């Protein structure tokens, strides 16, 4: 059963009790969403039998109850959700955790509970002032030659705090969407000042990460990177995305395109040919030049900053603990990429480089879902032709125009996102060469059957792990 909550208004439990006769006369079912986000539909004739015995219980206190908007005219009071007021009331870490369950820390648990409680208890303007102080401290390190442990910890703390503050701001974003027409969103300025500050900080961190590290694994044992939650996951993916893009540029400078051209027919052609046939592409991918209209090119520094933002915000719309890897059956997590696309595009002052990357990061060449699949299905479903000329593009407009199948930074993010999720899970249960195990698993499951990831980008990612992270990988033929 699909429930459209736009047709419902939030109502408190006392209003249900006071108006039960009207509810039954109007035959209005009610919707109950418990603290875990589980939705239940209670038929009007069962409300007294099912819910009245729970009067005063923790279940009722912690659940949200919705009623058809037609009841509003009867009881004479507007009861729709005031998200802006709800945000003002989020000054308790436990309320925050009830909304964002996947932000809990187990590593240094007491420290983060206390820190988040302090951060959440103050006004937004005070949070931003606090973040500006950290930013000023970060700027003092910009002339430092290496990324040492002190700087790495500061970067982790800043990223973590931005992640928490933006999730609080998300309520403001949703409130604006609720109260305005889609055509008014371009004039939205309520929180853009914050987002521009976040972008400035992230850009500075991107520049710093180009420096040499005092230790290749300097971020690995810092608490803001090592936990199994969406905050640490986003922090890790952000750093790995930046490191990978810098390494990718080095490979391009070293002439990797020539090696790829030599190896293309033997190693890569079969993958791209299969992708081309699946989508009835205009080009046949007979040569490596057919994959992308500009070949494989270097990424500009400003582009790295945009793609880094996408990596950092890629799970901003994921408000529950979901393991988003492409082999998971009935993966409902994929829909968060589209919601993230809309939040970044309309509410968070991001550009097309960033929101396009987020909207595509669970596509998996048609084995997942995202904005491209959504557009493609509407325009070309059940047709034997389309306008797609290339498999890969560096231009976000090609995705919007449906002239290219995939977007380079999104394909890189797919690999890094999946790798981090798989590595984190494997780390709990394995004592062997985890990097090799994860890469072998990805090769077998993401390229061995249906093609889910880009094989050439995956090859360069493997080289990044070997040459930057000193990994030993031997169970992957690429």
C-alpha positions in Angstrom: 0.0 0.0 0.0 1.4 3.4 -1.0 0.6 6.3 1.4 0.9 9.9 0.2 1.6 11.9 3.4 0.9 15.1 1.5 -2.8 14.3 2.0 -2.4 14.0 5.7 -1.8 16.4 8.6 0.1 15.7 11.8 -2.3 15.4 14.8 -1.6 14.9 18.5 -2.9 11.9 20.4 -5.3 14.0 22.5 -6.9 15.4 19.4 -7.6 11.8 18.2 -9.2 11.0 21.5 -11.3 14.2 21.6 -12.5 13.7 18.0 -12.9 9.9 17.7 -16.6 10.1 17.0 -16.0 12.5 14.1 -13.2 10.3 12.8 -15.4 7.3 12.8 -18.3 9.1 11.2 -16.0 10.4 8.4 -14.4 6.9 8.1 -10.9 8.4 8.3 -8.1 5.9 8.8 -5.0 7.2 10.6 -1.3 6.7 9.9 1.1 6.0 12.8 4.9 6.2 12.2 6.8 4.9 15.2 10.3 6.1 16.4 12.0 3.6 14.1 10.2 5.0 11.0 7.8 2.0 10.6 4.5 3.1 9.2 1.2 1.5 10.2 -2.3 2.2 8.8 -5.0 1.9 11.5 -8.5 1.5 10.0 -11.0 4.0 11.6 -13.1 1.2 13.1 -10.0 -0.3 14.8 -8.6 2.9 16.4 -10.3 2.4 19.8 -9.4 -1.3 19.9 -5.8 -1.0 18.8 -4.6 2.4 20.1 -6.7 3.4 23.0 -5.2 0.6 25.2 -1.8 2.2 24.5 -2.9 5.6 25.9 0.0 7.1 27.8 2.5 4.5 26.6 6.0 5.3 25.3 4.9 3.9 21.9 2.3 6.7 21.6 4.5 9.4 23.0 7.3 8.6 20.6 5.1 8.0 17.5 3.9 10.6 14.9 0.2 10.3 14.1 -1.4 11.6 10.9 -5.0 12.1 9.9 -6.7 13.0 6.6 -6.7 16.8 6.1 -10.5 16.8 5.7 -10.7 16.5 9.5 -9.1 19.9 9.9 -12.2 21.8 8.9 -14.2 19.9 11.5 -11.9 20.5 14.5 -11.1 24.0 13.5 -7.4 23.9 14.0 -4.5 23.8 11.5 -2.3 20.8 12.5 0.1 20.5 9.7 3.7 19.9 10.5 5.7 23.0 11.4 9.2 21.8 10.4 10.8 25.1 11.2 9.4 24.9 14.8 10.5 21.3 14.9 14.0 22.4 14.1 14.0 25.0 16.9 13.0 22.3 19.3 15.9 20.0 18.3 18.3 20.9 21.1 18.6 17.4 22.6 21.0 14.8 21.3 18.5 12.0 21.8 15.9 13.7 19.6 18.6 14.2 17.0 19.5 10.5 17.2 15.8 9.6 16.8 15.8 11.4 13.5 19.3 10.4 12.3 19.9 7.0 13.8 22.9 6.3 11.5 24.9 9.2 13.1 25.6 7.4 16.4 29.2 6.8 17.4 30.5 3.7 19.2 34.1 4.8 19.1 34.7 7.5 21.8 30.9 7.3 22.4 30.8 9.5 25.5 32.9 12.2 23.8 30.7 12.4 20.7 27.5 12.3 22.7 28.7 15.2 24.8 30.1 17.1 21.8 27.0 16.7 19.7 24.8 17.6 22.7 26.7 20.9 23.0 26.6 21.5 19.3 22.9 20.8 19.1 21.9 22.7 22.2 23.2 26.1 20.8 21.6 28.3 18.2 22.6 27.9 14.5 24.4 31.2 14.4 26.5 30.0 17.3 27.3 26.8 15.5 28.4 28.7 12.5 30.6 31.0 14.6 32.2 27.9 16.2 32.8 26.4 12.8 34.4 29.7 11.6 36.8 29.4 14.5 37.8 26.0 13.4 38.2 27.2 9.8 40.5 30.0 11.0 42.6 27.4 12.8 42.7 25.2 9.7 44.0 28.1 7.6 47.1 28.2 9.8 48.0 24.8 8.5 47.8 25.7 4.8 51.6 26.5 4.6 52.5 23.3 6.3 54.5 20.9 4.1 52.9 17.7 5.3 49.6 16.5 6.7 50.5 15.3 10.2 48.4 13.8 12.9 47.3 17.1 14.4 46.1 18.4 11.1 44.4 15.1 10.2 42.5 15.2 13.5 41.4 18.8 12.9 40.2 17.9 9.4 38.2 15.0 10.8 36.6 17.2 13.5 35.6 19.9 11.0 34.1 17.4 8.6 32.2 15.7 11.4 30.8 19.0 12.7 29.7 20.1 9.2 28.0 16.8 8.7 26.0 17.3 12.0 25.2 21.0 11.4 24.0 20.3 7.8 21.7 17.6 9.0 20.2 20.0 11.4 19.8 22.5 8.6 18.1 19.8 6.5 15.0 20.5 8.6 15.1 24.1 7.3 15.5 22.8 3.7 12.5 20.6 4.0 10.5 23.3 5.6 11.1 25.6 2.7 10.2 22.9 0.2 7.0 22.3 2.1 5.9 25.9 2.2 6.8 27.1 -1.3 6.3 26.3 -4.9 9.1 24.6 -6.8 9.4 27.7 -9.0 10.3 29.7 -5.9 13.3 27.5 -4.9 15.8 29.5 -7.1 15.2 32.4 -4.7 15.9 30.4 -1.6 18.5 32.1 0.5 17.7 31.0 4.1 20.6 28.7 4.5 22.8 29.3 1.4 25.2 31.4 3.5 26.0 28.3 5.6 26.4 26.1 2.5 28.8 28.6 0.9 30.9 28.5 4.1 30.9 24.7 4.0 32.0 24.8 0.4 34.8 27.2 1.2 36.0 24.9 4.1 35.8 21.8 2.0 37.7 23.5 -0.8 40.5 24.4 1.6 40.7 20.8 2.9 40.9 19.6 -0.8 43.9 21.8 -1.3 45.5 20.5 1.9 45.0 16.9 0.9 47.3 17.3 -2.1 50.2 17.5 0.4 52.3 14.6 1.4 51.1 12.6 4.4 53.4 11.8 7.3 51.7 8.3 7.2 49.7 6.8 4.3 47.1 5.6 6.8 47.1 8.7 8.9 43.3 9.1 8.9 42.5 5.4 9.6 42.9 5.4 13.3 41.3 8.7 14.0 37.8 8.3 15.7 36.1 10.6 13.2 37.0 8.2 10.4 37.0 4.7 12.0 33.4 4.2 13.2 30.6 2.4 11.3 28.2 5.2 10.9 27.2 7.6 8.0 29.3 10.4 9.4 32.5 8.5 9.4 31.6 6.8 6.1 31.1 10.2 4.5 34.4 11.4 5.9 36.3 8.4 4.6 34.6 8.6 1.2 35.4 12.3 0.9 39.1 11.8 1.7 39.4 8.7 -0.6 37.7 10.6 -3.4 40.1 13.5 -3.2 43.1 11.1 -3.0 41.9 9.1 -5.9 41.3 12.1 -8.2 44.8 13.4 -7.5 46.2 10.0 -8.2 44.1 9.7 -11.4 45.6 13.0 -12.6 49.1 11.7 -11.9 48.3 8.6 -14.0 47.0 10.7 -16.9 50.2 12.8 -16.7 52.3 9.5 -16.8 50.5 8.5 -20.0 48.1 5.8 -18.7 45.9 6.5 -21.7 48.5 4.9 -24.0 48.6 1.8 -21.9 44.8 1.6 -21.8 44.7 2.0 -25.5 47.1 -1.0 -26.0 45.2 -3.2 -23.5 41.7 -2.1 -24.6 40.7 -4.9 -26.9 42.1 -7.6 -24.6 40.9 -6.3 -21.2 38.1 -3.8 -21.5 36.3 -4.1 -24.9 34.0 -6.9 -23.8 32.7 -4.8 -20.9 31.9 -1.7 -22.9 30.5 -3.7 -25.8 28.1 -5.3 -23.4 27.1 -2.0 -21.9 26.6 -0.5 -25.4 24.4 -3.4 -26.5 22.3 -3.2 -23.3 21.4 0.5 -24.1 21.4 0.3 -27.9 24.1 3.0 -28.1 24.8 4.8 -31.3 28.6 4.0 -30.9 29.9 0.5 -30.7 32.8 1.1 -28.4 35.2 -0.6 -30.8 38.0 1.8 -29.7 38.8 3.4 -26.4 38.1 6.7 -28.0 34.5 5.7 -28.5 33.9 5.5 -24.7 34.2 9.2 -24.1 34.1 12.0 -26.7 37.2 13.6 -25.0 39.0 10.5 -24.1 40.4 10.2 -20.5 41.4 13.7 -19.4 42.8 15.3 -16.3 40.4 16.7 -13.7 40.8 20.5 -13.0 41.3 21.6 -9.4 37.9 23.3 -9.2 36.3 20.1 -10.5 38.0 18.1 -7.8 36.5 20.5 -5.2 33.0 20.0 -6.7 33.4 16.3 -6.8 34.7 16.2 -3.3 31.6 18.0 -2.1 29.5 15.3 -3.8 31.5 12.6 -2.1 31.0 14.3 1.3 27.2 14.9 0.7 26.5 11.7 -1.1 24.4 10.3 1.7 22.9 13.5 3.0 19.4 12.2 2.3 20.0 8.8 3.9 18.3 9.0 7.3 18.4 5.4 8.2 21.0 2.7 8.4 21.0 1.1 4.9 23.9 -0.8 3.3 24.0 0.5 -0.2 26.0 -2.0 -2.3 24.7 -2.9 -5.7 24.2 -6.7 -5.1 21.7 -6.1 -2.3 18.3 -7.4 -3.3 15.4 -4.9 -3.3 17.9 -2.1 -2.3 15.6 0.7 -1.2 18.6 2.8 -0.4 19.0 3.7 -4.0 16.1 6.2 -3.9 18.1 8.4 -1.5 20.4 9.4 -4.4 17.5 11.1 -6.1 16.4 12.9 -2.9 20.0 13.9 -2.4 20.1 15.3 -5.9 17.0 17.4 -5.2 18.3 18.7 -1.9 21.7 19.6 -3.3 20.2 21.2 -6.5 17.4 23.2 -5.0 18.3 23.8 -1.4 22.0 23.6 -0.7 23.6 26.1 -3.2 25.4 23.3 -5.0 26.2 23.3 -8.7 25.5 20.7 -11.5 28.9 19.0 -11.0 28.0 18.2 -7.4 24.3 17.4 -7.5 24.6 15.4 -10.8 27.3 13.2 -9.2 25.1 12.5 -6.1 22.1 11.8 -8.3 24.0 9.1 -10.2 26.1 7.4 -7.5 23.8 4.4 -7.3 23.1 3.8 -11.1 25.4 0.8 -11.6 24.8 0.8 -15.4 21.1 0.1 -15.0 21.5 -2.3 -12.1 20.7 0.4 -9.5 18.7 3.5 -9.7 19.2 7.3 -9.9 18.3 10.4 -11.9 19.6 9.0 -15.3 17.6 5.8 -15.0 14.5 7.9 -14.0 14.9 10.1 -17.1 15.9 7.3 -19.4 12.9 5.2 -18.5 10.5 8.0 -19.1 11.9 8.9 -22.5 13.3 5.6 -24.0 11.6 2.7 -22.2 10.7 -0.1 -24.5 12.3 1.7 -27.5 15.1 0.3 -29.7 16.7 3.8 -30.2 18.0 6.7 -28.1 20.2 9.7 -28.3 23.1 8.3 -26.3 26.4 8.7 -28.1 29.0 7.9 -25.4 29.2 5.6 -22.4 31.2 8.1 -20.3 31.2 11.9 -20.1 32.9 14.6 -18.1 30.1 17.1 -18.9 27.1 17.0 -16.5 24.9 18.5 -19.3 25.4 15.3 -21.4 23.5 13.4 -18.6 20.7 15.9 -18.5 20.4 15.8 -22.3 20.6 12.0 -22.3 23.5 12.0 -24.8 25.9 10.1 -22.4 25.2 7.1 -20.2 27.4 7.8 -17.2 29.3 10.7 -15.5 33.0 10.2 -14.6 32.8 11.5 -11.0 29.7 9.4 -10.3 31.4 6.3 -11.6 34.4 7.0 -9.4 32.1 7.6 -6.4 30.2 4.4 -7.0 33.4 2.4 -6.7 34.8 4.3 -3.7 31.4 4.2 -1.9 31.0 0.5 -2.5 34.6 -0.2 -1.6 34.3 1.6 1.8 31.1 -0.2 2.7 32.5 -3.6 1.8 35.8 -2.9 3.5 34.1 -1.7 6.7 31.9 -4.9 6.8 34.9 -7.2 6.1 37.1 -5.5 8.7 34.8 -6.8 11.4 35.1 -10.5 10.4 38.4 -10.9 8.6 42.1 -10.9 9.7 43.6 -11.5 6.2 44.4 -9.2 3.3 41.1 -7.3 3.5 41.9 -5.0 0.6 42.6 -7.9 -1.7 39.5 -9.7 -0.5 37.2 -6.7 -1.2 38.7 -6.0 -4.6 38.4 -9.6 -5.6 34.8 -9.6 -4.4 34.0 -6.4 -6.4 35.6 -7.8 -9.5 33.6 -11.0 -9.3 30.3 -9.5 -8.4 30.4 -6.0 -10.0 32.1 -7.1 -13.3 31.8 -10.8 -13.4 28.0 -11.0 -14.0 26.1 -7.9 -14.7 28.4 -4.9 -15.3 27.8 -2.4 -12.4 31.0 -0.4 -12.3 33.3 1.2 -14.9 36.2 -1.2 -15.6 38.8 1.3 -16.5 38.1 3.6 -13.5 38.2 0.4 -11.4 41.6 -0.4 -12.8 43.0 3.0 -11.9 41.4 2.7 -8.4 43.2 -0.5 -7.9 46.5 1.2 -8.9 45.6 4.0 -6.4 45.3 1.4 -3.6 48.5 -0.3 -4.5 50.6 2.9 -5.0 49.1 5.3 -2.5 47.9 2.9 0.2 50.6 0.3 -0.3 48.0 -2.4 -0.7 48.9 -5.9 -2.1 46.2 -6.9 -4.6 46.7 -10.1 -6.6 43.2 -11.6 -7.1 42.0 -9.2 -9.8 42.9 -9.8 -13.5 42.5 -6.1 -14.5 
